[in-house]
Amino acid sequence: MEGWGELLSWLMGCCGQGCEEVVREAQRRHRHGKGEGQVPEDSANVLPALIHGAIRDFPTISGKFKFSHGFQNKIGKEQNNTLIFREDMVSFVSDMNRDEEERILSVMGSLHLPGIWHSPMALLRRRGCLFLNLKTPLRDTSVHRSLSWMMASSGPWFDMYLCARDSIVLNFNPFMAFNPDPKSEYNDQLTRATNMTVSAIRFLKTLRAGLLEPEVFHLNPAKSDTDTFKRLIRFVPSSLSWYGAYLVNAYPLDMSQYFRLFNSTRLPKPIQDELFTNEKARHLLVLRKGHFYVFDVLDQDGNIVGASEIQAHLKYILSDSSPAPEFPLAYLTTENRDVWAELRRKLASGGNEEALRKVDSAVFCLCLDDFPIKDLIHLSHNMLHGDGTNRWFDKSFNLIIAKDGTAAINFEHAWGDGVAVLRFLNEVFKDSTQAPAVTPQSQPARTDSSVAVQKLNFKLNDALKTGISTAKEKFDATVKTLTVDLIQFQRGGKEFLKKQKLSPDSVAQLAFQMAFLRQYGQTVATYESCSTAAFKHGRTETIRPASIFTKRCSQAFVREPSKYSAGELQQMMTKCSTYHGQLTKEAAMGEMGLGSMPLGRVALSSGVSLSNILLLPSLISTAFPV
């Protein structure tokens, strides 16, 4: 491979302590002709083989990872720049150890559970399989394969979401809000809807062309988030690219979820839902006042329809004076999934199959609301659930734009996590504000939108009308149980906390504990998710912020504030922050003692069913986090 020595020298100059040994070992192997087994004669494979062998032989580096497959020569083949790191992203493999026992005990010790909090450890120790004795059962290759599958794939996560029968509204679908356009005149609903739609399709085109910049987490941006790194990494074979980034403390994040952003819908099915994607569809779905409209945003050649045409079609939809339907179909997506599955079957068999196909395959769903947002509390309610009539909660995401241009994304959670959606949100905001497709002075195209825009009409029999009415009653009753309130603290924020060398996230988690202790007289388990996207097909792992440190600190602040000096209280907060940082790093590596992955490992290696483990009194107490 031409210039491999120069590349290795550059990597060695950028990498941190410890990784330098790997680079030196790779250079030594090249000089002595020693690679991964037998070095291939094809020089294009030399560098990947050398790096692979060098990393493999350093236990401190290779112990956390397994290589997803043998190295393959990709030189001479066109590379997808977006997925350049995907082929050789490492899959997570972990062995249990005593540290995990200590983390479990720390979480249990923070709870108000006298007499029973030690029971999980007692049960699992009696099985003779946890921590101290784990090597024996793991020799069972079928168990080991199951562990590897659970840790390396997103299968269990998909099953968890798709098998859940509760309504996805409030229980699963989150929202993310956009900032207003910095140019106030661009917050006009029609202008912003047009610009955001065009920017979203630009993102789609860039993604599918393989030109979207890979998602990378930079621990040392000064060395890795540079034009030099980006330029060099393009010339590295895909079989080596992940390791090249790893050596400079840059961690490529898995992007396998991204294709589900567009043309995708969660389909309700009995027992377990399905994810549907049809990338050939070219139309946008628009909801307004409970009515459904579709029109093409891509032409037959895959090019984006002119912005002025999109603007004209949206203007046409906004001018529709039809009253809201008596039975808004969108309520059905708020129902219990088994109930919705049966109603959808009736809907499809009643002559609505083609209309449903257009809804399911649409690029995404644009929701145009007919009212402005009053305040942040109103924003939260509207973007999280709305009134149930103007969202299709099953779509991969709904782009919601209110009358005053306030915008947000509500997304279905089964297909993916916040990493993909946040990247999409940031790119759309940046593109729509810095390179807007239309201005407030732009005139819509002179086109016949009455022909280009199709209004979908659904045939509803009595059973479906009854189902919609029942769904509305359930939805309204559920929404009434949700209270959203806020207080804006103006005397300090994350920058102040960082100057005090405190993690802002740890302080927020500590505040939850203190508030609950003050109101209910005890500390409880809390749940916080952490992305594991640094691994192949990674999704999320659980952080359990409640610990003996947060319990002690909460009790000191709430019950005995006069007993401690300000310095002592600050020291307690520092301990909480330090421990929380440790938990966050461990969760990112899938090493949490009471997280999703370790509990699955316990079940697979012990013969104790996961359901039985989760029904232990001590673990039940952690299943209802604040």
N, C-alpha and C positions, 0 to 999 in steps of 0.2 A: 504494500500500500504506500503510494508515493507520499513522502512527507510525514511518515509516522513518527519519526524521531522528534521532529519539530513539535508535533502535537503532544507527545509524551512530555517533552520539556515544558511546554506551556501548562499542561495539567499539573505537573509537579510544582510549578511556580505558584499555582493558584490554590492547590489543595491544602487542607489543614494538617495539623500534626497527626501522625499515624498513617494517613493516606499516602504520605510521601514514601513509606516503606513499600506500599503496593506498587507504586510507579517504578521504584528502583528494582523491585523484584521482577517486574515485567521487562525492564531493560536488560537485566541479567539473563533472564530466560531467552531473550532474543539473541544475545551474544553467544549463548551456549546451545542454542537450538532446542530449547526445552519449552514446550507450550502445554496445552491441554491434551495430554497423551502424546500423540504424534502431531507435530506442527504440519498443517497442510502445505503442500508445495506451492499452492496458489498464494502469492504474497498478500493478496487482499484479505486473507483470513488470518494472517499472522497476529496482528494487533488484537483482534477480539479474543483469540485463543490465549494469548499471553496474559491479558487482563483477567480473563475468566479464571485461568489457573492461579494467578497471583492472589486474587481476592479469595478464591476457594481455600487456599492454604493459610490464610490468616484467620484463625478462629474468632477473634474479636470482631471481625467484620462480617465473615460469612455465617456466623452462628445464627443470625436473625433471619437469614434469607435462604430460599431455595431458588435454583435457576429454572425458569419455566420450560426451557427446552435447550437443545444443543445450539451452538452458534451456527448461523446460516449466512452465507455470503449474499449480501444485497447490493453490492457494488454493480453498477451498470443497469440497475433497475430504477425506475422512477420512484422517488420516495414521496410519501404523503407527509408533508411537513407538520400537519396538525397531529398526526399519530406517530411521529418519528420515534417517540420513546415507548410506545405501547407494546411493541413486539417483545421486548426483553425487560419489561417492568417485572420486578420481583414479586413473588407471591409470599404471603406471610406464613411462617411456620414457627411455632413457639412450643417450648416445653414448660410444664409447670415447675414451680420451685417454691421454696419457703417464703420468698418475698410476697407471693400472692396470698399465702395464709395470713401474713401480717396485715396486708391491706384489707382482707375480709374482716379480721378481728378489729381493725381500726374503725371500719364502717359500722360494724355491729356495736362496738363500744360507744359510739356516738348516739345510739338510740336509747330510748327509755324502755328497756326490755329486761328487767331483772329476772334471773332464773332461767331464761330460755335462749338468750342471745348466742350461746355457745353451741346450740344443738346441731347446726349444719356441720360444724367441724367434727363433733362427736360421731354423728352418723357416718360421715365419709371416712373418718379414721377407722371406724369399725370395719368398713369395707376393705381396708388395707390397700387402698389404691391412690390416695391423694397425696401429692407432693413427695413424701419420703419414699414411697414405693411405686411411683408412677412408671418407672422403666419397665417393670415386668408386664403389665397389661398392654403397654404400647408396642410390645413385640408382636402382638396380633396385627398382621398386616392389614386386615379388613378395617380394624379400628383406626389404624394410622391413615389409611386412604380416606376414611370418613372425616378424620380431623383435618387432613390437608384440604379436602374439598370445602369443608366449612370455613376454614380460615382463608382459603385462596379464592373462593368464588362468592358471588353475591346471591347465590341460590336461596339460602335461608332467609335473607332479607326480603326478597321478592315474595316468598311464601308467606312470611309474616304479614306483609301488607295485603297481599291478594286474598289470603284466607280470612282476614278480619271481616266480620259481618256487620259491624257497626257502621253507621253513616260516616262517610269520609269528611263531612262538614264538621268543623270544630275538633273532631277526633284526629284527623290526619292532615288535611289540606292547610298549609300555612300561607302567609302572604309576605311580600316584600314591597315596600313603597319606594317610588322614585322621588327624588327632590324635584321641586318645580324647575322649569326651564329658567335659567338665569336672566333671559330676556323676557320680561313679563308679557309682552305682546304675543309671544309664541305659545303661551299657555291657553290660547283660544282652543276650544275642544276640537274643532275640525282641523286646525293647523297641526295641533300636537298629535292627534290620531293619525293623520296622514304621515307625518314625519316618523313617528314611532313604528308604524306599519312598514314603511319603506326600510327603515334601519333594521327591523327584525328580519326582513327578507334578505337584506344585504348580509346579515349574519348567517342566515341559512345558506346562502350561495357560497360564502367564504368557507364555511364549515365543510360543505359537501365537495368543494373543490380541493380540500386538503390544504388550504392556505391560512386557516386560522392559527394564530400563534399558539404553540402548546402551553398548557397551564403548568407553571413551574413555581414551586415555593422556594424562595431564595433565602437561605440563612445568612449569606454574606453577599448581598446585592452588589456591592462595590466590585466584586470579582466575577460574579456569574451573570448578573443582570446587565450585561454589556453588549455592545454591538460586536465586539471581538468574539465573545462566547457564542453568540447567535450565528455569526458567520461561520465559525469553525465547526459547530455541531452539525451544520447542514451537510458537511462533507464526510461526516463520520457514518459508517454503516449503521443501520438500525439495530444490528445485533450488539453494537457497542455504545450507542448513544446514551442509554440510561446510566451506564457505569461512568461514562465521561462526565455527565452532570453530577453524579453522586460524589465523584472525587473532588469537586469544587463546592461541595455543600449546597448544591442545588437539587431539589427533589421534584422531579416531574410527577404531576398528579394524574391519576387515571381519568381518561376522557371517554370511556366506553359507554357512559350514559348519554352523551350529548346527542346521539342520533335520535333519541326518543323525545327531544325537545319539540320536534315538528311532526305534523301529520300523525299524531299519536293520540290514543284514547284508551282509558281503562274501561273494558266491557264487563258489565255485571253478569256473573254466571253463578249457578248454584254451587255452593261449597267453596269454590275458588274462582276469582275473577281472572280475566285474561288481559294482556296488553296487546293492543292492535296498532300497527304502523303501516301506512301506505305512502311511500315517498314519491309515488307517481302523481299524486293529486296536486292540483295547482291552484286551488281556490281557498279563500279566506272565509271563515264563519264569523258573522257579526250578529250580536244580540243587542236588541234595543226594545225596551218596554215589553219584554217577554216574547218578542217576535224574532224569527230566525231568517237571516239573509246570507246568501253566498255569492261571491263573484271572484273571478280569476285574478290573482296577483302575479302569476307567472304565465308567459305565453307558451306556445307549443314548442318553442326552442329552448325553454327554460330561462328566458330572460325576464327581468323584472318589468312588469307593466309600468308604463309611464306614471310618474308621481301625480301629474295633473289628472290622469284618468282615475287613479285611486281616490284622489281628492273629490272628484266629481261623483263617484259612486257613494262615498261616505256622506257627502252632502245630500244626495238623493235619499239615503236611509234616514238621515237626521230630519229630513223634511216630511217624512211619512207621518200623517196625522191619525193613523189607525189607533183606536183605543186598545188598551192592554187586553189580552185574551182572558176569557172567563176562567179557563182552566190552563194556567201556565205550565207547559210541559217540563220546564227546568226543575220544578219541585221534585220530580222523580229521582234526580241525581242526588238528592239529600236523604233518600230513604235508606233503610236497612238493605244491605246488598242482596240478600236472598229475595226480599220482597220486590226490589227493583228488577232483579233478574227475571222474575216471573212476569212482571208488568211489561218489561221490554219485549219479552217473547210475544205477548199479546199485541204489543204495539207493532212489531215487525210483521206478524201474521195478519194484521188488520189493514194491510196496504201501505205501510209506512217504511218499508225496507229501504227503498231508494233514498228517501229523505234522511233516514238514520245513517246510511252509508256516507252521505255528504257531510253530515255532522262529524262522524267518526274520523274521516280521512282529511278533514280540513287542515290546512297548514297550522293554524292555531285559532283560538277564539278571541275576538275583540268585543269587549262589552262596553257599550256607550250608555252611561247613566244620565238621566235627565235632570239632575240636581247638583248643586255645588256642595263641597265638603265644608262643614261648619267649623270643625276643630279636630284635634288629634284623636279624641275619643270617638267622634263620628267616623273619622277615617278608619280607625281600627275595626269598628263594627262593620262598616260597609265593605271593606276589602277582605275581611275574614269570612263573612257570610252573606252580607247584603240582605235583601228581602226574600231571597230564594227564587226570584222570577227571572233574573237577568244574568245568570251564570250557568255554564254547563260544567259542573264541578268534575266531571269525568275526563275532560280534556287535559292533556299534558300541562297546559297552562292557559289561564284566562288573563289577557291584558285588559285591565279595567281603566277607563278614562272617564272621569266625572265631567260635569258641565263646565267647571272652572279649570279643567285641564289637569287636576290632581290625578296622578296615575299610580298604579300598583300592579303586581303580578300575584295571582292566586294560583298555586300549582298543586297538582295531584302528586302524592308522595311515593307511590309504589315504584314508579319508573326510575326515580333518581333523587338526589339530595341537593342541598343548598349550594354546593360548589358549582355545579353546572348552571343553576338558575341565577346565582349571583354574578357569574361571569357574563351570562347573557344580559342581565339587567344593566351591568356596568357598561358593556359594549354598546347597547342600544341607547343608553342615556348619553354617552360620549358622542356617538355618531349623530344622534338626532339633534343635539345641541350645537355641535361644532361643524357639522356638515348637513344642515337641514335640507330636505328635498324640496320643500316649499316654504314660502314666507307668508306672513299675514296678508301681503298684497297680491299674492299669486292668485290667478284666476283658474278655476277648474276647467278641464278640457271640455270642448263642445262635443259631447258624445251622448248617445241615447242610453242612459243608465237604466231605464225601464226594461231594456232588452238585456243588458249585461248583468244586471242584478236580479237574482232569482230569490223570491220570497218563498220559504218552505212552509207548506201547509200540512198539518198532521190530522189524520182521521181518528177521532176519538169515540169509542163506544162507551156505554154506561159503566162498564167495569173499569175502564181507564180513567174516566172522569171521577169515579169514586176513589180510585187509587191516588189521583192527584190531590183531591180534597183531603184525604187522610194524610198524605205526605205533608201538605201545608200545615195541618193541625199539629203534627209531630214537630215540624220544623219551628213553627212559632213558639211552641211550648219549650223546646230545647233552647232556643235563642234567649228566651226570657230568663233562663237560669244563668246566663253569662253576664257578669259585671266587669266592665273595663273602666279603670280610673287611672289617673296619673298625677304626679307632682313633679314639677321641674325644679331641680336643685341647682341654683345659680352660683353657689359659693365655691364650687370646685368640680373637677371632672377627671377624666383619665390622665390628662397631662400632669395635673397636680399629684395624682397618686403615683405616677411613674417617677416623678422627682423624689418622692418619698421611698422609692424602690419597692413599691407595692404593686401587685398585679391588679389592674382594674376589675378583671373578671373575678378574682378571688374575693375582692371587697364586695362585689355584688352578691356573690354566693353567700358570703358571711352575713350580709344584710338580710337575706331570706331567712337564715337560721335565727337571727336575733328577733326579727319580726314575728316569726312563728312562736318562738319561746315566750315573747312578751304577751302574745294574744292567747296562746293555748297552754302555756306552762311546760312545754317540752320541746326538744329538738327532734327533727325527723329526717328521714332519708330524702335526699334531693337528687334529681336526675339532670344531667347535662350531656349533650351529645358532642362527640369529637370526630372529625373526619379521619378516615383511614385511607383516603384517596391516594396516598403515597404508594400504596400497594396495588397490584393488579386486581381489578374488579372490586377495590376497596369501597366500602360504604361508610358506616359509622360504628363507633364503639362508645360505650357508656363511661362517663366520668361520674364518680360518686363523691361529690364535694364534701358531704357530711363526714366528719372525722372527730377524733378525740380533741384535735386542736380547735376546730370550730365550736365544739361543745364547750370547752373550757373558756374560750374567748367570749362566746355568747353569754354564758352564765356570769362572767366577770362584768360585762357591760350592762346586762339587764338586771341582775340580782344583787351584785356586790360592787357597784362602781366606786364607792367611797373607800373600798378596801385596798385599791391599787392606785399607784401613781400613774400619771400620764405616760411616763416612760415605760412602765410595766405593761400598760394596755397596748401601747404601740408595739412592744416586743411580741406580745401575743398575736397581734395582727400580722406581724412579719413572719412568724412561724406558720400561721395559716396560709399566707401568700406563698411561702417557700414550698410547703407541702402540696398546695394546689398546683403549683407549677410542675412539681414532680408527677402528680396524678395525670395532668394533661399530657405530658410527654409519654407516660406509660400507656395512656389510652390511645394515643396516636400510633403507638407500636403494637396495640392489641394486647397489652400486658396488664390490664386492670383486673384486680382480684375478684371483683363482683360484677364484671361486665358481661356483655352478651357472649363473647368468645369463650372466656374461661368456664362459664356455666355449661356451655355446650360441650367443652372438653371433659368436664366432670361427668356429664351424662354418658358420653360415648365411652369413656375409659373405665367407668365404675360399674356399668350395668344398671345404675339407678336411672329410671326414666326421668327426662327433664321435667315432666309435669309433676312428678313426685318431689323432686328437688325444690321446685318453685312453690310447692304447697307447704313446705316447712314453715312453722310459725315465724321464725326469724326472717326468712326471705319474703314472706307475705308482707311483713312490715315495710320492706323496701320496695314493694311493688306499687305503692301509692304515694309517689313522691310529691312534694309540695310544688 
